Amino acid sequence: MGHPDFRADGRIFATLGYPDRTSAMVKVTPELQAVMIREHPAAFAPAAGAWGRQGSTMVKLALVDEELMGEALTEARRHAMSRRKKAR
């Protein structure tokens, strides 16, 4: 797709540089997405449409520090792995 992605067991849980170099996306639970948006409304927003309703969350990179982005990536990876286990 022209931008780096992060995978766990073949499942994408985050992307970097989409839709532009200032953004990223993490896939978390809808519940965690709501918390992230409530606590950091300038930094996080749901992706458009059904993807966003399912937890895909856009990140404005300039508005998150290393620790906050690390937490988001950790939770996204955890979510991807738990979905993978359920599918088996």
N, C-alpha and C positions, 0 to 999 in steps of 0.2 A: 504493500500500500504506500510505499515511499517514505515511511517513518519507522523508527525503531519501536519494537514492542518487547514486552517482558512476558515470559511464559513460565508456567508451572505445570509439569507433566503434560505439555503440549497445549495447555489452555492459556489464552491471553488474559492477563490480569491488569495490564497497564500499557499505555503507549506514551511516547514522548514526541513532541513536535507536531501534534495534530490539534487543531487545524492549521496552526502555525508554530513557529519556533518559540513562542512565548507561552505555550500551553502544553498540558499533558492530560491524560485521562486515567482514572483508576476505577476498577469495577469492584464495588463493595456492596454490602446488603443495603436495601432501601432504608432500613432503620438507621444504619450507621451513616448513610448519606445525609439523612435528615439532621443528625447530630452535627456532622461536619459543616453543613450549610448554616445551621443555627449558630454555631460557635465561631465560624469564620466566613461570614456571608460574602465578603469581597473576594476571597480566595477560591471558594468552591461553588459550583453550580451544577445542576443536573444536565446531562447531555440531552439533546433534543429527542422528543418522541418516546417511543417504547423503551429504547435503550436507557434513557434517563429514569424512567419509571421503574426499571429493573435494577437500578443502582449505579449505572455508568455515570461517573462524576467528573466534570471538567475542572481542571486545576490551573489557576493563573500562577505560573512559576515565580514571578517577581514578588508575589504576595505570601509565599510560604518559605519558611526556613528549612534547613536540612532535617531537623528533628521532626517537624510536622509532616514533611514529605515522606520521611522514612516511616513514620507511623501509618500514613495512608497506604504506602506500598506494602508494608507488612500485613495490614488488614486485608488488602486486596488479594495478596498471595494466599493468605489463610482462607479467604472466602473461595478462591478458585480451587484450592485443595479440598475443601469440605464438599463442594459441589461435585468434584471428581469422585470422591469416596461414595457419595450418594448414588451416583450413576452406575457404580459397579454393582 
